[in-house]
Amino acid sequence: MSQRQNDNRSQEIAVVGSPEFTTGFRLAGVRRFENVPDDEKPEDLDGAVTNVLEDDGVGIVVMHDDDMEHLSRSVRGEVETSVEPVVITIGTSGAGGGGLREQIKRAIGIDLMDEDADADPTET
């Protein structure tokens, strides 16, 4: 994937998943989504995820944790290492991307929840 350049345009959130998963986000105002019915995920989820990862207008991609198992190894690797857009997986299983804390740390390069991060390095 090529390096993106942000020219001060705002980027939007994209949601990928079943219509049942994306509906709540759509009602909340998310305009960019890829609906992939559960019975079509083995064939179509890779393409839907690739579409949003390659869309320069997308800054955040939201997926359900459980959908990670439907992705091919190569697309899963792209999802797990993507910095822009950042991919956030949510759901009950917790198996998707190592937790929200790790996803944020990977995206911005620092651990916002690290209590030692605010410590003065000159203090010992």
HELIX and SHEET records of a PDB file:
HELIX    1   1 PRO A   19  LEU A   27  1                                   9    
HELIX    2   2 ASP A   38  GLU A   40  5                                   3    
HELIX    3   3 LYS A   41  LEU A   53  1                                  13    
HELIX    4   4 ASP A   65  HIS A   70  5                                   6    
HELIX    5   5 ARG A   73  THR A   81  1                                   9    
HELIX    6   6 GLY A   99  ILE A  108  1                                  10    
HELIX    7   7 GLU A  115  ASP A  118  5                                   4    
SHEET    1   A 4 ARG A  32  ASN A  35  0                                        
SHEET    2   A 4 GLU A  12  GLY A  17  1                                        
SHEET    3   A 4 VAL A  58  HIS A  64  1                                        
SHEET    4   A 4 VAL A  86  ILE A  90  1                                        
END                                                                             
